[in-house]
C-alpha cells in the first residue's frame, strides 16, 4: 500500500506503510537510498495530525494493525509461497566471513568513515524475491569475499560500490524510464493472464 508523500521542511518524510512502523523497516542514517526518509513517528504535532486527517486514519489503531500484519507476514508467506524460506532457515545456510561487519564477522564499523550496509545501495547486492528481499540478497561482486553467497543486508563487505541508478531514478529522465518499464511489465502480465484465460477455455489452443 502506497500512501501520499508527506514533506516536512522540504524533505521527503515517508511514502509507504512500511516506513510507518519501527518493526517493519528501520533506515540507516548513512544509507544513500533512504537517508532522507524517516518514520512518521518522528513527525510531531500539527504536521502528523494534518497528514493523518487527509488519510482518514487513527494513528494508534493503524500502527497497531500494521505491526500485527508485519508479525504474521513471514508465517503467512511461508505457508502460501512455494520455495519461500524463513529468516531462521536462511541463517542456517549463511556463511559468515571475517570481513563481515561485527557481530557477524571481525570487521569494525568506523565512526569517522561511512561504511554502508549491502542493502544501502550497493550495485552488486541482488535482493531476494518476496518480503525476504527486505533483509536478504546475494552478492554478485566478483571482487568481494562474499561473491556468490547468500548475504544478510547488514553483513557488509569491503568492496561496497554505490549504485548510480538510485540517483538516476530521482531525475526526470529516470522517472520517465521507470514509468515506461512499469507499463511494459503490466502489459506483459495482462498478456500472460489472457493466455491462461484462453488455455482454460480452449484446451486445444
C-alpha positions in Angstrom: 0.0 0.0 0.0 1.5 3.4 -1.0 0.4 6.4 0.9 0.7 10.1 -0.2 4.1 11.6 0.3 4.4 13.9 3.3 7.0 16.7 3.1 8.4 18.3 6.2 10.9 21.1 5.8 11.2 20.2 2.1 12.4 16.7 2.8 10.5 13.5 2.0 9.4 12.0 5.3 7.5 8.9 4.3 5.8 7.4 1.3 4.8 3.8 2.3 3.2 1.9 5.1 6.4 0.1 5.6 8.1 3.3 6.7 5.4 4.0 9.3 6.3 1.2 11.8 9.6 0.7 13.5 9.4 -3.1 13.3 8.7 -3.2 9.6 11.8 -1.4 8.5 14.5 0.8 10.0 16.5 3.1 7.9 20.2 3.8 8.5 21.2 7.5 8.5 24.2 6.7 6.3 22.1 4.7 3.7 22.3 6.6 0.4 18.9 5.4 -0.9 17.0 6.1 2.3 19.0 8.8 4.0 16.2 11.3 3.5 13.5 9.1 4.8 12.2 8.8 8.4 9.2 7.2 10.0 6.0 9.1 10.5 6.5 8.5 14.2 9.3 11.1 14.1 6.9 13.8 12.7 5.3 15.5 15.7 2.3 17.8 16.4 0.3 19.5 13.9 2.1 18.1 10.8 1.3 14.5 11.8 -2.3 15.4 12.6 -2.8 17.1 9.3 -1.3 14.1 7.4 -3.4 11.6 9.2 -6.5 13.7 8.8 -6.0 13.7 5.0 -5.8 9.9 5.1 -8.8 9.5 7.4 -6.7 7.3 9.8 -6.4 6.9 13.5 -2.7 6.7 14.1 -2.8 4.4 17.1 -5.1 1.9 15.6 -3.4 1.9 12.2 0.0 1.4 13.7 -1.3 -1.4 15.9 -2.8 -3.2 12.9 0.3 -2.8 10.7 2.5 -4.2 13.5 0.2 -7.2 13.7 0.3 -7.8 10.0 4.1 -7.5 10.0 4.3 -10.0 12.7 2.3 -12.5 10.7 4.0 -11.8 7.4 6.7 -14.4 7.4 4.4 -17.1 8.8 1.8 -16.4 6.1 4.3 -16.3 3.3 6.0 -19.5 4.4 2.6 -21.2 4.2 1.5 -19.6 0.9 4.6 -19.1 -1.2 6.3 -22.1 -2.9 10.1 -22.0 -2.3 9.9 -19.4 0.5 12.4 -19.9 3.4 12.1 -18.4 6.8 14.6 -15.9 8.3 15.9 -18.6 10.6 16.2 -21.2 7.8 18.3 -18.7 5.7 20.6 -18.0 8.6 21.3 -21.8 8.9 22.9 -21.8 5.4 24.5 -18.4 5.5 28.3 -18.3 5.6 29.9 -15.8 7.9 33.3 -14.4 7.0 36.0 -12.4 9.0 35.4 -9.5 6.5 31.8 -9.2 7.6 30.8 -6.4 10.0 30.6 -7.3 13.7 28.9 -9.2 15.1 28.8 -11.5 12.0 32.5 -11.1 11.3 35.5 -9.3 12.7 35.4 -6.0 10.8 34.5 -3.0 12.9 32.4 -0.1 11.8 34.3 3.2 11.8 32.8 6.3 13.3 34.8 8.5 11.0 34.2 6.8 7.7 30.7 5.9 6.4 30.6 2.1 5.7 27.2 1.3 4.3 25.4 -2.0 4.6 24.9 -4.1 1.5 21.2 -3.0 1.2 22.2 0.7 1.3 22.6 1.0 -2.4 25.4 -1.4 -3.4 25.2 -2.1 -7.1 26.2 -5.7 -6.6 23.6 -6.6 -3.9 20.9 -8.6 -5.7 17.9 -8.8 -3.4 15.8 -12.0 -3.0 12.3 -12.1 -4.3 9.4 -11.6 -1.9 9.4 -10.0 1.5 12.7 -11.6 2.5 14.3 -9.3 -0.1 14.0 -6.6 2.6 16.7 -8.3 4.6 18.4 -10.8 2.2 20.3 -10.9 -1.1 23.1 -12.5 -3.0 26.4 -10.7 -3.6 27.3 -10.5 -7.3 30.6 -8.6 -7.0 33.4 -10.8 -8.4 35.9 -8.8 -6.3 34.0 -9.3 -3.0 34.9 -12.0 -0.5 31.1 -12.6 -0.3 30.7 -13.2 -4.1 28.0 -15.7 -4.9 27.0 -16.0 -1.3 23.6 -15.6 0.4 24.0 -12.4 2.4 22.2 -10.7 5.2 21.9 -7.0 4.5 24.0 -5.9 7.5 26.9 -8.3 6.9 28.6 -5.9 4.5 31.9 -6.2 2.7 34.9 -4.0 2.0 34.0 -3.8 -1.8 30.8 -1.8 -1.5 30.0 0.2 -4.6 27.2 2.7 -4.7 24.7 2.0 -7.5 24.3 5.2 -9.6 20.9 4.1 -10.7 19.5 5.4 -7.4 20.4 8.9 -8.4 19.2 8.3 -11.9 15.8 7.3 -10.7 15.5 10.6 -8.9 16.0 12.5 -12.2 13.2 13.4 -14.6 14.6 11.1 -17.2 14.9 8.2 -14.7 11.3 8.7 -13.6 10.1 8.6 -17.2 12.1 5.5 -17.9 10.8 3.8 -14.8 7.2 4.6 -15.8 7.7 3.1 -19.2 9.3 0.0 -17.6 6.3 -0.5 -15.2 3.9 0.0 -18.1 5.7 -2.7 -20.1 5.6 -5.1 -17.1 1.8 -4.5 -16.8 1.3 -5.3 -20.4 3.3 -8.5 -20.2 1.3 -9.5 -17.1 -2.0 -8.8 -19.0 -0.8 -10.8 -21.9 0.1 -13.8 -19.7 -3.2 -13.6 -17.9 -5.0 -13.6 -21.3 -3.1 -16.7 -22.4 -4.0 -18.5 -19.2 -7.7 -17.5 -19.6 -7.7 -18.8 -23.2 -6.0 -22.0 -22.3 -8.6 -22.8 -19.7 -11.4 -22.3 -22.1 -9.8 -23.7 -25.3 -7.8 -26.8 -24.3 -6.6 -27.3 -27.9 -5.1 -23.8 -28.2 
